[in-house]
Amino acid sequence: MKFLKIALFILLATPVLASAQLTPQDLSVEISPEIPEPGDTITVDIKSFVTDLDRAQITWRLDGVEIAKAVGQTNISFTAGVVGKTHTISIIAVTSDAGTITKSVSFSPATVDLLWEAIDSYVPTLYKGKALNAHDSGVLVQALPYFINSQGQQVNPKSLIYTWKVNNKPQQSKSGFGKDTFSFAGPSLYRASEVSVDVESSDSDFRARRTINLSAQQPNILFYAQNPLLGERLVQPVSGGSIVLEEDEVVVRAEPFFFSDINNRQEVDYEWKVDGRDIVTVGDRDIITLRRPEVGSGKSQISLEIKHIGKLLQFARESFTALFEDRAGDDARQNAGDTNFFGN
């Protein structure tokens, strides 16, 4: 009787196993890159731990069009379309042991750009370049996502979710809904900071990622001479690190680049030296007035060190040479065709 019960159980169970079907959950789909952008080459792989896909007849459809069909065809590649184009990938796998399994996945290519600026980096008023971040200066990063919905409209950036990271460390307090800007203390000397953002719509239909690398810049000083008629010549710094004192008095302005808090006298210190001796300037601390001697000729070494008291890695030291000669040599030099610093 016991043997009869076991045999009956086997007979009842066998047809159930033979008619068992795989479910979509039994087929895993991997898309690379994980967050595709327009124009990327997309690779799609499928895997299963419950059936042998190498023996299965697999059909691939992209946006309803059959693009591949073969035994053991476990991957395909194609080029992603433009922003706003939704791709649907359908897989039909006819297995030899468990019937047919069908699965579909969809994704929409999207992009995000990152723009950055140094928050407190100083450059001269007429400087046409970008203010770069010095060591430990503040940096502001702006995310500019470009997501297009099914109606062809751009998704409002403030309706998206932002996840910011610095050197792969999540910045939870500065991430979240609508947080499309991110500020942080920039990298220090000999270090770079990798800043990344993941942007996602609330329904997860759109995703984009971007990463930038920021390095600290060394502050710099350039010297510019001022002419009573032409004013300050910011287009041409002191040529060759030297200036010829052909006027009775020459005013030289130091222009610092990329310092933080440059106008805060409590935070940023100026130290002028002439031939190694400390000089206290009168009035603006970024200006030194050089007077030509009545007699004699020679040269003097003028140097300036600027340093940030609270950010010790923000410092710069530059120098130039002031050349002067007897006034009697003026006519001889002009007759020889020399051109003075001011171009007169």
C-alpha positions in Angstrom: 0.0 0.0 0.0 2.9 2.4 0.8 4.5 1.7 -2.5 1.2 2.4 -4.3 0.9 5.8 -2.7 4.5 6.8 -3.7 3.9 5.7 -7.3 0.6 7.6 -7.4 2.3 10.8 -6.2 4.9 10.6 -8.9 2.3 10.1 -11.6 0.3 13.2 -10.4 3.4 15.4 -10.0 5.1 14.6 -13.4 2.6 16.5 -15.7 2.7 19.5 -13.4 6.5 19.8 -13.7 6.4 19.3 -17.5 4.0 22.1 -17.9 5.8 24.5 -15.5 6.5 27.9 -17.1 9.3 30.4 -16.3 8.2 33.8 -15.2 9.8 37.2 -16.2 11.5 37.2 -12.8 13.5 34.2 -13.8 15.2 36.2 -16.5 17.6 39.0 -15.5 18.4 41.8 -17.9 21.5 43.9 -17.6 21.9 47.1 -19.6 25.4 48.7 -20.0 26.1 51.5 -19.5 23.8 51.5 -16.5 22.7 55.1 -17.1 22.8 55.5 -20.9 23.1 58.8 -22.7 22.0 59.7 -26.3 24.4 58.2 -28.8 25.8 55.6 -26.4 26.4 52.1 -27.6 24.0 50.0 -25.5 24.7 46.4 -24.7 21.9 44.2 -23.3 22.7 40.8 -21.7 20.2 38.3 -20.3 20.9 35.6 -17.7 18.9 32.9 -16.0 19.8 30.5 -13.1 16.8 28.2 -13.7 17.2 27.3 -17.4 20.0 27.0 -20.0 19.7 30.0 -22.2 22.4 28.7 -24.5 20.0 26.1 -25.7 17.0 28.5 -26.0 15.7 30.1 -29.1 15.8 33.8 -28.3 14.1 36.6 -30.2 15.0 40.2 -29.6 12.7 43.1 -30.5 13.7 46.8 -30.2 10.8 49.2 -30.2 8.6 46.5 -31.8 11.0 45.6 -34.6 12.8 42.2 -34.6 16.5 42.7 -34.6 17.9 39.3 -33.7 16.7 35.7 -33.5 19.0 32.7 -32.8 19.7 29.9 -30.4 21.8 31.1 -27.5 21.5 34.8 -28.5 22.0 36.1 -25.0 23.0 39.7 -25.9 22.5 42.5 -28.4 24.0 45.9 -29.0 22.5 49.1 -30.5 22.9 52.9 -30.5 20.7 54.9 -28.1 18.5 57.5 -29.7 18.1 61.2 -28.8 16.9 62.7 -25.5 13.2 62.0 -25.2 13.3 58.7 -27.2 12.0 55.8 -25.1 13.4 52.4 -26.1 11.6 49.2 -25.3 13.5 46.0 -25.5 11.4 42.7 -25.7 12.9 39.3 -25.2 11.2 36.0 -26.0 13.1 32.9 -25.0 11.7 29.5 -26.0 13.5 27.0 -23.7 13.7 23.2 -24.2 12.8 22.4 -20.6 10.5 25.0 -19.2 8.5 26.5 -22.1 8.5 30.2 -23.1 9.6 33.2 -21.1 8.9 36.8 -22.2 10.2 40.0 -20.7 10.3 43.7 -21.6 12.4 46.6 -20.3 12.2 50.3 -21.2 14.6 53.2 -20.8 14.9 56.8 -22.0 18.3 58.4 -22.7 18.9 61.7 -20.8 21.8 64.0 -20.1 23.0 66.3 -17.3 25.8 68.8 -17.5 27.8 70.3 -14.6 29.0 73.8 -14.4 31.2 75.1 -11.6 32.6 78.3 -10.3 34.9 79.4 -7.5 32.6 81.3 -5.1 35.2 83.6 -3.5 38.1 83.6 -5.9 39.4 87.1 -6.8 40.4 88.2 -10.3 40.9 91.8 -11.6 37.9 93.6 -12.9 39.0 93.5 -16.6 40.2 89.9 -16.5 38.4 87.9 -19.2 39.3 84.5 -17.9 37.5 82.3 -15.4 38.1 82.7 -11.7 39.7 79.4 -10.6 39.5 77.8 -7.2 42.6 78.0 -5.0 43.3 75.6 -2.1 40.3 75.3 0.2 38.3 77.9 -1.6 34.6 77.5 -2.0 33.2 75.9 -5.1 29.6 76.0 -6.4 28.5 73.3 -8.8 25.3 73.7 -10.9 23.5 70.6 -12.5 21.8 71.2 -15.8 19.6 68.2 -16.6 18.0 67.7 -20.0 15.1 65.4 -19.7 12.3 65.3 -22.3 9.0 63.7 -21.4 6.6 61.8 -23.7 4.8 65.0 -24.6 8.1 66.5 -26.0 8.5 68.9 -23.1 11.5 69.5 -21.0 11.1 68.3 -17.4 11.4 71.1 -14.8 14.9 70.7 -13.1 13.3 71.6 -9.8 11.0 68.5 -10.0 13.9 66.1 -10.1 15.9 64.2 -7.4 19.6 64.9 -7.1 22.2 62.7 -5.4 25.6 64.5 -4.9 28.9 62.8 -4.1 32.4 64.0 -3.5 35.1 61.4 -4.0 32.3 58.8 -4.1 31.0 59.8 -0.7 27.3 60.7 -0.6 26.5 64.2 0.5 23.1 63.4 2.0 22.4 66.8 3.6 22.9 68.5 0.2 21.0 65.9 -1.9 17.3 65.5 -2.5 14.3 66.9 -4.3 15.1 70.0 -6.4 18.6 70.4 -5.1 20.3 71.2 -8.4 23.2 73.2 -6.9 25.9 72.0 -4.6 28.6 73.9 -2.7 31.6 72.6 -0.9 35.1 73.5 0.2 37.3 72.8 -2.8 40.4 70.5 -3.0 43.6 71.2 -1.1 47.2 71.1 -2.3 48.2 68.0 -4.3 44.6 66.7 -4.1 41.8 66.5 -6.6 38.1 66.3 -5.8 35.7 64.2 -7.9 32.2 65.6 -7.9 29.4 63.6 -9.3 25.6 63.8 -9.4 22.9 61.3 -10.2 19.6 62.9 -11.4 16.4 60.9 -11.5 12.8 61.7 -12.1 10.3 60.8 -9.3 8.9 58.0 -11.4 12.4 56.7 -12.3 11.6 57.0 -16.0 14.6 59.3 -16.5 18.1 59.0 -15.1 21.4 60.7 -15.8 24.8 61.0 -14.3 27.8 63.3 -14.7 31.2 63.5 -13.0 33.8 66.3 -13.0 37.3 66.5 -11.5 38.5 69.6 -9.8 42.1 70.4 -8.8 43.3 73.3 -6.6 45.1 76.1 -8.4 48.0 78.0 -7.1 47.3 81.7 -6.5 49.4 84.1 -8.6 50.5 87.8 -8.6 51.1 89.9 -11.7 52.5 93.4 -11.6 51.2 96.3 -13.8 52.7 99.7 -14.2 50.6 102.8 -14.2 51.2 105.8 -16.5 49.9 109.3 -15.7 48.4 109.6 -19.2 47.4 106.0 -20.0 46.5 104.8 -16.6 46.9 101.2 -15.5 48.0 98.9 -18.4 46.3 95.6 -17.5 46.8 94.2 -20.9 50.6 93.9 -20.4 52.2 93.0 -17.1 55.7 94.1 -16.3 57.7 92.7 -19.2 60.4 90.1 -18.5 60.1 90.6 -14.8 61.7 94.1 -15.0 60.8 97.7 -15.4 63.0 100.6 -16.5 62.4 103.7 -14.4 62.4 106.3 -17.2 60.0 108.6 -15.4 60.7 110.4 -12.1 58.0 108.3 -10.5 56.4 105.0 -11.4 53.5 103.4 -9.7 53.2 99.6 -9.9 50.1 97.8 -8.9 50.0 94.2 -7.8 47.0 92.2 -9.0 46.4 88.9 -7.1 44.7 86.0 -8.8 42.5 83.3 -7.2 42.8 84.4 -3.5 39.8 84.1 -1.2 38.8 87.1 0.9 41.3 89.3 -0.8 39.7 92.5 0.5 39.6 91.4 4.1 42.7 92.9 5.7 42.3 90.6 8.7 42.5 87.5 6.5 44.9 88.4 3.7 48.4 89.9 4.4 50.7 91.8 2.0 54.4 91.9 2.5 56.5 94.2 0.2 60.3 94.1 0.2 62.9 96.1 -1.6 66.3 94.4 -1.8 65.2 92.2 1.0 64.1 95.0 3.3 60.5 95.3 4.5 58.6 98.2 3.1 55.4 99.7 4.5 53.3 101.1 1.7 51.1 104.2 2.2 47.5 104.0 1.1 46.4 101.0 -1.0 48.5 98.0 0.0 48.5 96.6 -3.5 50.4 99.6 -4.9 54.1 100.6 -4.6 55.5 103.8 -5.8 59.1 103.7 -7.2 61.1 106.9 -7.5 64.0 107.4 -9.7 67.3 108.5 -8.0 68.6 111.9 -8.9 72.0 110.5 -9.7 73.6 107.2 -10.3 72.4 104.0 -12.0 71.7 100.5 -10.8 68.8 98.1 -10.0 66.6 97.0 -7.1 64.7 93.8 -6.5 61.0 94.4 -5.6 59.1 91.5 -4.1 55.7 90.9 -2.7 54.3 88.0 -0.8 50.5 87.7 -0.3 49.2 85.0 2.1 45.8 84.1 3.5 46.0 83.9 7.3 43.2 81.3 7.7 43.9 79.2 4.6 47.7 78.7 4.8 48.0 77.0 1.4 46.8 80.2 -0.3 49.9 82.2 -0.8 52.0 83.6 -3.6 55.4 85.3 -3.9 56.5 87.2 -7.0 59.2 89.8 -7.7 60.5 92.1 -10.5 63.6 94.2 -11.0 63.5 98.0 -11.2 66.3 99.3 -13.4 67.5 102.9 -13.3 70.4 104.9 -14.7 71.8 108.5 -14.8 69.4 111.0 -16.2 72.1 112.1 -18.6 71.7 108.7 -20.4 68.1 109.4 -21.4 68.8 111.2 -24.6 71.5 108.7 -25.6 69.1 105.8 -25.1 66.3 107.4 -27.0 68.6 108.3 -29.9 69.7 104.6 -30.0 66.1 103.7 -30.7 65.2 102.1 -27.3 61.5 101.9 -26.4 60.6 102.7 -22.9 58.1 100.6 -20.8 55.1 102.9 -21.3 55.6 103.0 -25.1 55.9 106.8 -25.3 
